[in-house]
Amino acid sequence: MSFKQKASSAWSELKQKIQDKENQKRVKVEVEKRLRQGREAIERLEKELKDPENQARVANKLREVEAKVAKAKTEFLKRKKQAMAYTQKSPEKALVVAAAAGALAGALWVAISKKK
């Protein structure tokens, strides 16, 4: 049987299944069931989102995260100032450290690239 014949046969079977009243009823019932489940899930989520306890918990977590970000930002700025001061105080050492870090990064890159 050629591809064209197989495709034609499959198309005919599909058309018959679509036109079958019993199959249409099963599909309709299944679609309605899935829609109902979707609506129920959305209602549960809306209820959870509107729950004052959950809103308070989310607000607390948000405040905690904001505090951690602020602390990390302060620490970063402190370390940045230290690095700048060290670089200005001893530029030769800073240049050697930066060159060594660059060489190490390059060596690692080459080693990793060769493994692939």
DSSP file (Angstrom, degrees, kcal/mol; ACC not computed):
  #  RESIDUE AA STRUCTURE BP1 BP2  ACC     N-H-->O    O-->H-N    N-H-->O    O-->H-N    TCO  KAPPA ALPHA  PHI   PSI    X-CA   Y-CA   Z-CA
    1    1 A M              0   0    0      0, 0.0     2,-0.0     0, 0.0     0, 0.0   0.000 360.0 360.0 360.0 130.3    0.0    0.0    0.0
    2    2 A S     >  -     0   0    0      1,-0.1     4,-2.4     4,-0.0     5,-0.2  -0.253 360.0-107.3 -78.7 168.0    1.5    3.4   -1.0
    3    3 A F  H  > S+     0   0    0      1,-0.2     4,-2.8     2,-0.2     5,-0.2   0.896 119.9  53.7 -60.7 -41.9    1.8    6.4    1.2
    4    4 A K  H  > S+     0   0    0      1,-0.2     4,-2.3     2,-0.2    -1,-0.2   0.897 110.0  47.1 -62.6 -40.9   -1.0    8.2   -0.6
    5    5 A Q  H  > S+     0   0    0      2,-0.2     4,-2.6     1,-0.2    -1,-0.2   0.904 112.5  49.5 -67.6 -41.3   -3.4    5.2   -0.1
    6    6 A K  H  X S+     0   0    0     -4,-2.4     4,-2.8     2,-0.2    -2,-0.2   0.925 112.4  47.8 -62.9 -44.2   -2.5    5.0    3.6
    7    7 A A  H  X S+     0   0    0     -4,-2.8     4,-2.5     2,-0.2    -2,-0.2   0.910 112.3  49.1 -63.4 -42.6   -3.1    8.7    4.1
    8    8 A S  H  X S+     0   0    0     -4,-2.3     4,-2.2    -5,-0.2    -2,-0.2   0.906 112.4  48.2 -63.6 -42.4   -6.4    8.5    2.3
    9    9 A S  H  X S+     0   0    0     -4,-2.6     4,-2.3     2,-0.2    -2,-0.2   0.920 112.4  48.3 -63.7 -44.8   -7.4    5.5    4.4
   10   10 A A  H  X S+     0   0    0     -4,-2.8     4,-2.3     1,-0.2    -2,-0.2   0.897 111.2  51.2 -63.0 -40.2   -6.4    7.3    7.6
   11   11 A W  H  X S+     0   0    0     -4,-2.5     4,-2.4     2,-0.2    -1,-0.2   0.905 109.4  50.2 -63.8 -42.3   -8.3   10.4    6.5
   12   12 A S  H  X S+     0   0    0     -4,-2.2     4,-2.2     2,-0.2    -2,-0.2   0.915 110.9  48.9 -62.8 -43.9  -11.4    8.4    5.8
   13   13 A E  H  X S+     0   0    0     -4,-2.3     4,-2.3     1,-0.2    -2,-0.2   0.906 111.2  50.4 -62.0 -41.8  -11.2    6.7    9.2
   14   14 A L  H  X S+     0   0    0     -4,-2.3     4,-2.4     1,-0.2    -2,-0.2   0.908 109.2  50.7 -64.2 -42.4  -10.8   10.1   10.9
   15   15 A K  H  X S+     0   0    0     -4,-2.4     4,-2.1     1,-0.2    -1,-0.2   0.899 110.2  50.5 -62.5 -40.1  -13.8   11.5    9.1
   16   16 A Q  H  X S+     0   0    0     -4,-2.2     4,-1.2     2,-0.2    -2,-0.2   0.908 110.3  49.2 -64.4 -41.5  -15.9    8.6   10.2
   17   17 A K  H  < S+     0   0    0     -4,-2.3     3,-0.2     1,-0.2    -2,-0.2   0.893 111.2  50.0 -65.0 -39.1  -14.8    9.0   13.8
   18   18 A I  H  < S+     0   0    0     -4,-2.4    -1,-0.2     1,-0.2    -2,-0.2   0.883 113.2  45.8 -65.9 -38.3  -15.6   12.7   13.7
   19   19 A Q  H  < S+     0   0    0     -4,-2.1     2,-0.4    -5,-0.2    -1,-0.2   0.641  85.9 108.7 -81.5 -15.1  -19.1   12.0   12.2
   20   20 A D     X  -     0   0    0     -4,-1.2     4,-2.2    -3,-0.2     5,-0.1  -0.499  61.3-151.6 -67.1 120.6  -19.9    9.2   14.7
   21   21 A K  H  > S+     0   0    0     -2,-0.4     4,-2.2     1,-0.2    -1,-0.2   0.878  94.2  52.4 -63.3 -40.5  -22.5   10.6   17.1
   22   22 A E  H  > S+     0   0    0      1,-0.2     4,-2.2     2,-0.2    -1,-0.2   0.907 110.3  48.3 -63.6 -41.6  -21.4    8.4   20.0
   23   23 A N  H  > S+     0   0    0      1,-0.2     4,-2.6     2,-0.2    -1,-0.2   0.891 109.2  53.6 -65.0 -40.1  -17.8    9.5   19.6
   24   24 A Q  H  X S+     0   0    0     -4,-2.2     4,-2.5     1,-0.2    -2,-0.2   0.901 108.6  49.8 -61.5 -40.9  -19.0   13.2   19.5
   25   25 A K  H  X S+     0   0    0     -4,-2.2     4,-2.7     2,-0.2    -2,-0.2   0.922 110.6  49.4 -64.0 -43.8  -20.9   12.6   22.8
   26   26 A R  H  X S+     0   0    0     -4,-2.2     4,-2.5     1,-0.2    -2,-0.2   0.921 112.9  47.0 -61.2 -44.0  -17.8   11.1   24.4
   27   27 A V  H  X S+     0   0    0     -4,-2.6     4,-2.8     2,-0.2    -1,-0.2   0.918 112.0  50.3 -64.5 -43.1  -15.6   14.0   23.2
   28   28 A K  H  X S+     0   0    0     -4,-2.5     4,-2.6     2,-0.2    -2,-0.2   0.919 111.7  47.9 -61.2 -44.7  -18.2   16.5   24.4
   29   29 A V  H  X S+     0   0    0     -4,-2.7     4,-2.4     1,-0.2    -1,-0.2   0.918 113.2  48.3 -62.0 -43.8  -18.4   14.9   27.8
   30   30 A E  H  X S+     0   0    0     -4,-2.5     4,-2.5     2,-0.2    -2,-0.2   0.907 111.9  48.8 -64.7 -42.2  -14.6   14.7   28.1
   31   31 A V  H  X S+     0   0    0     -4,-2.8     4,-2.6     2,-0.2    -2,-0.2   0.926 112.4  48.3 -63.8 -44.7  -14.2   18.4   27.1
   32   32 A E  H  X S+     0   0    0     -4,-2.6     4,-2.4     1,-0.2    -2,-0.2   0.891 111.0  51.7 -62.4 -39.3  -16.9   19.5   29.6
   33   33 A K  H  X S+     0   0    0     -4,-2.4     4,-2.4     2,-0.2    -2,-0.2   0.933 111.6  45.9 -62.2 -46.6  -15.2   17.4   32.3
   34   34 A R  H  X S+     0   0    0     -4,-2.5     4,-2.4     2,-0.2    -2,-0.2   0.885 112.2  51.0 -65.8 -38.4  -11.8   19.0   31.6
   35   35 A L  H  X S+     0   0    0     -4,-2.6     4,-2.7     2,-0.2    -1,-0.2   0.913 110.2  49.7 -64.1 -41.7  -13.3   22.5   31.5
   36   36 A R  H  X S+     0   0    0     -4,-2.4     4,-2.5     2,-0.2    -2,-0.2   0.916 110.9  49.3 -62.5 -43.6  -15.0   21.9   34.8
   37   37 A Q  H  X S+     0   0    0     -4,-2.4     4,-2.3     2,-0.2    -1,-0.2   0.900 111.3  50.2 -62.1 -40.4  -11.7   20.7   36.3
   38   38 A G  H  X S+     0   0    0     -4,-2.4     4,-2.4     2,-0.2    -2,-0.2   0.919 110.4  48.8 -64.0 -44.1  -10.0   23.8   35.0
   39   39 A R  H  X S+     0   0    0     -4,-2.7     4,-2.6     1,-0.2    -2,-0.2   0.914 111.4  50.2 -61.7 -42.6  -12.6   26.1   36.5
   40   40 A E  H  X S+     0   0    0     -4,-2.5     4,-2.3     2,-0.2    -1,-0.2   0.900 110.6  49.4 -62.7 -41.1  -12.3   24.3   39.8
   41   41 A A  H  X S+     0   0    0     -4,-2.3     4,-2.4     2,-0.2    -1,-0.2   0.913 111.5  48.7 -64.8 -42.1   -8.5   24.7   39.8
   42   42 A I  H  X S+     0   0    0     -4,-2.4     4,-2.8     1,-0.2    -2,-0.2   0.916 110.8  50.8 -64.0 -42.7   -8.8   28.4   38.9
   43   43 A E  H  X S+     0   0    0     -4,-2.6     4,-2.4     2,-0.2    -2,-0.2   0.905 110.0  50.2 -61.8 -41.2  -11.3   28.9   41.7
   44   44 A R  H  X S+     0   0    0     -4,-2.3     4,-2.5     2,-0.2    -2,-0.2   0.928 112.2  47.4 -61.8 -44.6   -9.0   27.1   44.2
   45   45 A L  H  X S+     0   0    0     -4,-2.4     4,-2.7     2,-0.2    -2,-0.2   0.914 111.4  50.0 -63.9 -42.5   -6.1   29.4   43.1
   46   46 A E  H  X S+     0   0    0     -4,-2.8     4,-2.2     2,-0.2    -1,-0.2   0.913 110.9  50.3 -61.4 -41.6   -8.2   32.5   43.4
   47   47 A K  H  X S+     0   0    0     -4,-2.4     4,-0.9     1,-0.2    -2,-0.2   0.920 112.0  47.2 -62.4 -44.0   -9.3   31.5   46.9
   48   48 A E  H  < S+     0   0    0     -4,-2.5     3,-0.4     1,-0.2    -2,-0.2   0.895 112.7  49.3 -64.6 -40.1   -5.7   30.9   47.9
   49   49 A L  H  < S+     0   0    0     -4,-2.7    -1,-0.2     1,-0.2    -2,-0.2   0.850 112.5  47.2 -68.5 -33.7   -4.6   34.2   46.4
   50   50 A K  H  < S+     0   0    0     -4,-2.2    -1,-0.2    -5,-0.2    -2,-0.2   0.611  84.0 113.3 -83.1 -11.8   -7.3   36.1   48.2
   51   51 A D     X  -     0   0    0     -4,-0.9     4,-2.3    -3,-0.4     3,-0.2  -0.450  63.7-145.4 -64.1 121.7   -6.7   34.4   51.5
   52   52 A P  H  > S+     0   0    0      0, 0.0     4,-2.5     0, 0.0     5,-0.2   0.843  97.9  56.7 -59.4 -34.0   -5.4   37.1   53.9
   53   53 A E  H  > S+     0   0    0      2,-0.2     4,-2.2     1,-0.2     5,-0.1   0.927 109.3  44.7 -63.9 -44.2   -3.1   34.6   55.6
   54   54 A N  H  > S+     0   0    0     -3,-0.2     4,-2.6     2,-0.2     5,-0.2   0.898 112.4  52.2 -66.2 -40.1   -1.3   33.7   52.3
   55   55 A Q  H  X S+     0   0    0     -4,-2.3     4,-2.4     1,-0.2    -2,-0.2   0.907 110.5  48.4 -62.4 -40.7   -1.1   37.4   51.4
   56   56 A A  H  X S+     0   0    0     -4,-2.5     4,-2.4     2,-0.2    -1,-0.2   0.902 111.0  50.6 -65.2 -40.8    0.5   38.1   54.8
   57   57 A R  H  X S+     0   0    0     -4,-2.2     4,-2.4     2,-0.2    -2,-0.2   0.915 111.8  47.1 -63.4 -43.0    3.0   35.3   54.3
   58   58 A V  H  X S+     0   0    0     -4,-2.6     4,-2.5     2,-0.2    -2,-0.2   0.905 111.2  51.7 -64.8 -41.5    3.9   36.5   50.8
   59   59 A A  H  X S+     0   0    0     -4,-2.4     4,-2.3    -5,-0.2    -2,-0.2   0.904 110.1  49.3 -62.6 -40.6    4.3   40.1   52.1
   60   60 A N  H  X S+     0   0    0     -4,-2.4     4,-2.5     2,-0.2    -2,-0.2   0.929 111.4  48.5 -63.2 -45.0    6.6   38.8   54.9
   61   61 A K  H  X S+     0   0    0     -4,-2.4     4,-2.7     1,-0.2    -2,-0.2   0.902 110.3  52.3 -61.6 -40.5    8.7   36.8   52.4
   62   62 A L  H  X S+     0   0    0     -4,-2.5     4,-2.5     1,-0.2    -1,-0.2   0.914 109.6  48.3 -62.7 -42.9    8.9   39.9   50.2
   63   63 A R  H  X S+     0   0    0     -4,-2.3     4,-2.3     2,-0.2    -1,-0.2   0.906 111.5  50.8 -62.7 -41.0   10.2   42.0   53.1
   64   64 A E  H  X S+     0   0    0     -4,-2.5     4,-2.4     2,-0.2    -2,-0.2   0.928 111.6  47.1 -62.3 -44.5   12.7   39.3   54.0
   65   65 A V  H  X S+     0   0    0     -4,-2.7     4,-2.6     1,-0.2    -2,-0.2   0.911 110.9  51.4 -64.5 -42.4   14.0   39.2   50.4
   66   66 A E  H  X S+     0   0    0     -4,-2.5     4,-2.4     1,-0.2    -1,-0.2   0.898 110.5  49.5 -61.8 -39.7   14.2   43.0   50.2
   67   67 A A  H  X S+     0   0    0     -4,-2.3     4,-2.4     2,-0.2    -2,-0.2   0.909 111.5  48.7 -65.2 -42.0   16.2   43.1   53.5
   68   68 A K  H  X S+     0   0    0     -4,-2.4     4,-2.6     2,-0.2    -2,-0.2   0.897 111.5  49.5 -64.9 -39.7   18.6   40.4   52.1
   69   69 A V  H  X S+     0   0    0     -4,-2.6     4,-2.6     2,-0.2    -2,-0.2   0.920 111.3  49.0 -64.8 -43.1   19.0   42.3   48.9
   70   70 A A  H  X S+     0   0    0     -4,-2.4     4,-2.3     2,-0.2    -2,-0.2   0.913 112.5  48.2 -62.8 -41.8   19.8   45.5   50.7
   71   71 A K  H  X S+     0   0    0     -4,-2.4     4,-2.5     2,-0.2    -2,-0.2   0.918 112.5  48.3 -64.1 -43.6   22.3   43.7   53.0
   72   72 A A  H  X S+     0   0    0     -4,-2.6     4,-2.6     2,-0.2    -2,-0.2   0.890 111.0  51.1 -64.1 -39.2   24.0   42.1   49.9
   73   73 A K  H  X S+     0   0    0     -4,-2.6     4,-2.5     2,-0.2    -2,-0.2   0.917 110.7  48.3 -64.5 -43.1   24.1   45.4   48.1
   74   74 A T  H  X S+     0   0    0     -4,-2.3     4,-2.2     2,-0.2    -2,-0.2   0.926 112.9  48.2 -62.0 -44.7   25.7   47.1   51.2
   75   75 A E  H  X S+     0   0    0     -4,-2.5     4,-2.6     2,-0.2    -2,-0.2   0.903 111.0  51.2 -63.0 -41.5   28.2   44.3   51.5
   76   76 A F  H  X S+     0   0    0     -4,-2.6     4,-2.6     1,-0.2    -2,-0.2   0.933 110.5  47.8 -61.3 -46.7   29.0   44.5   47.7
   77   77 A L  H  X S+     0   0    0     -4,-2.5     4,-2.3     2,-0.2    -1,-0.2   0.884 111.5  51.3 -63.0 -37.8   29.6   48.2   47.9
   78   78 A K  H  X S+     0   0    0     -4,-2.2     4,-2.1     2,-0.2    -1,-0.2   0.940 112.5  45.2 -62.8 -47.5   31.9   47.7   51.0
   79   79 A R  H  X S+     0   0    0     -4,-2.6     4,-2.5     1,-0.2    -2,-0.2   0.862 111.0  54.3 -65.5 -35.5   33.9   45.1   49.2
   80   80 A K  H  X S+     0   0    0     -4,-2.6     4,-2.6     2,-0.2    -1,-0.2   0.921 108.2  48.7 -64.3 -43.6   34.1   47.2   46.1
   81   81 A K  H  X S+     0   0    0     -4,-2.3     4,-2.6     2,-0.2    -2,-0.2   0.907 111.3  50.6 -62.6 -40.8   35.5   50.2   48.1
   82   82 A Q  H  X S+     0   0    0     -4,-2.1     4,-2.5     2,-0.2    -2,-0.2   0.921 111.3  47.9 -62.4 -43.6   38.1   47.8   49.7
   83   83 A A  H  X S+     0   0    0     -4,-2.5     4,-2.5     2,-0.2    -2,-0.2   0.909 112.5  48.7 -64.6 -41.6   39.1   46.5   46.3
   84   84 A M  H  X S+     0   0    0     -4,-2.6     4,-2.3     2,-0.2    -2,-0.2   0.916 111.8  49.2 -64.1 -42.9   39.4   50.1   44.8
   85   85 A A  H  X S+     0   0    0     -4,-2.6     4,-2.2     2,-0.2    -2,-0.2   0.916 112.5  47.6 -63.3 -43.0   41.4   51.2   47.8
   86   86 A Y  H  X S+     0   0    0     -4,-2.5     4,-2.6     1,-0.2    -1,-0.2   0.913 111.3  51.1 -64.1 -42.2   43.8   48.2   47.5
   87   87 A T  H  < S+     0   0    0     -4,-2.5    -1,-0.2     1,-0.2    -2,-0.2   0.890 112.9  45.1 -63.0 -39.9   44.2   48.8   43.8
   88   88 A Q  H  < S+     0   0    0     -4,-2.3    -1,-0.2     1,-0.2    -2,-0.2   0.845 114.1  50.0 -72.3 -33.2   45.0   52.5   44.3
   89   89 A K  H  < S+     0   0    0     -4,-2.2    -2,-0.2     1,-0.3    -1,-0.2   0.893 131.3  12.3 -74.0 -40.0   47.4   51.7   47.2
   90   90 A S     X  +     0   0    0     -4,-2.6     4,-1.9    -5,-0.2    -1,-0.3  -0.658  66.8 168.9-139.3  81.3   49.4   49.0   45.4
   91   91 A P  H  > S+     0   0    0      0, 0.0     4,-2.4     0, 0.0     5,-0.2   0.816  76.3  59.0 -65.8 -31.2   48.6   49.0   41.6
   92   92 A E  H  > S+     0   0    0      2,-0.2     4,-2.2     1,-0.2     5,-0.2   0.942 108.3  44.1 -64.1 -46.7   51.4   46.6   40.7
   93   93 A K  H  > S+     0   0    0      1,-0.2     4,-2.8     2,-0.2     5,-0.2   0.911 113.2  51.8 -63.8 -42.0   50.1   43.8   43.0
   94   94 A A  H  X S+     0   0    0     -4,-1.9     4,-2.5     1,-0.2    -1,-0.2   0.897 109.9  49.6 -61.9 -39.4   46.6   44.4   41.8
   95   95 A L  H  X S+     0   0    0     -4,-2.4     4,-2.4     2,-0.2    -1,-0.2   0.901 111.4  48.5 -66.3 -40.8   47.7   44.1   38.2
   96   96 A V  H  X S+     0   0    0     -4,-2.2     4,-2.6     2,-0.2    -2,-0.2   0.920 112.6  48.4 -64.8 -43.6   49.6   40.9   38.9
   97   97 A V  H  X S+     0   0    0     -4,-2.8     4,-2.5     2,-0.2    -2,-0.2   0.921 112.7  48.2 -63.2 -43.4   46.6   39.4   40.7
   98   98 A A  H  X S+     0   0    0     -4,-2.5     4,-2.4    -5,-0.2    -1,-0.2   0.907 112.5  48.6 -63.9 -41.7   44.3   40.4   37.8
   99   99 A A  H  X S+     0   0    0     -4,-2.4     4,-2.6     2,-0.2    -2,-0.2   0.909 111.9  49.1 -64.7 -42.0   46.7   38.9   35.2
  100  100 A A  H  X S+     0   0    0     -4,-2.6     4,-2.6     2,-0.2    -2,-0.2   0.912 111.4  49.3 -63.9 -42.3   47.0   35.7   37.2
  101  101 A A  H  X S+     0   0    0     -4,-2.5     4,-2.5     1,-0.2    -2,-0.2   0.908 112.1  48.8 -63.8 -40.9   43.2   35.4   37.5
  102  102 A G  H  X S+     0   0    0     -4,-2.4     4,-2.5     2,-0.2    -2,-0.2   0.908 111.6  48.8 -64.4 -42.2   42.8   36.1   33.8
  103  103 A A  H  X S+     0   0    0     -4,-2.6     4,-2.6     2,-0.2    -2,-0.2   0.911 112.3  48.7 -64.1 -42.1   45.5   33.4   32.9
  104  104 A L  H  X S+     0   0    0     -4,-2.6     4,-2.5     2,-0.2    -2,-0.2   0.925 111.7  48.9 -63.1 -44.6   43.8   30.9   35.2
  105  105 A A  H  X S+     0   0    0     -4,-2.5     4,-2.3     1,-0.2    -2,-0.2   0.911 112.5  48.9 -62.1 -41.7   40.4   31.6   33.7
  106  106 A G  H  X S+     0   0    0     -4,-2.5     4,-2.4     2,-0.2    -2,-0.2   0.906 110.9  49.7 -64.3 -42.1   41.9   31.2   30.2
  107  107 A A  H  X S+     0   0    0     -4,-2.6     4,-2.4     1,-0.2    -2,-0.2   0.908 111.8  48.2 -63.9 -41.8   43.5   28.0   31.1
  108  108 A L  H  X S+     0   0    0     -4,-2.5     4,-2.7     2,-0.2     5,-0.2   0.907 110.6  52.1 -63.9 -41.0   40.3   26.6   32.6
  109  109 A W  H  X S+     0   0    0     -4,-2.3     4,-2.6     1,-0.2    -2,-0.2   0.922 111.3  46.2 -61.0 -44.9   38.4   27.7   29.4
  110  110 A V  H  X S+     0   0    0     -4,-2.4     4,-2.1     2,-0.2    -1,-0.2   0.911 113.0  50.0 -64.9 -42.2   40.9   25.9   27.2
  111  111 A A  H  X S+     0   0    0     -4,-2.4     4,-1.1     1,-0.2    -2,-0.2   0.907 114.2  44.1 -64.2 -41.6   40.8   22.8   29.3
  112  112 A I  H  X S+     0   0    0     -4,-2.7     4,-0.9     1,-0.2     3,-0.3   0.901 112.2  52.9 -70.0 -40.8   37.0   22.7   29.4
  113  113 A S  H  < S+     0   0    0     -4,-2.6     3,-0.4    -5,-0.2    -2,-0.2   0.865 106.3  53.1 -64.1 -36.7   36.8   23.4   25.6
  114  114 A K  H  < S+     0   0    0     -4,-2.1    -1,-0.2     1,-0.2    -2,-0.2   0.809 101.4  60.3 -70.1 -28.8   39.1   20.6   24.7
  115  115 A K  H  <        0   0    0     -4,-1.1    -1,-0.2    -3,-0.3    -2,-0.2   0.812 360.0 360.0 -69.5 -29.1   37.0   18.0   26.7
  116  116 A K     <        0   0    0     -4,-0.9    -1,-0.3    -3,-0.4    -2,-0.2   0.485 360.0 360.0 -75.7 360.0   34.0   18.7   24.5
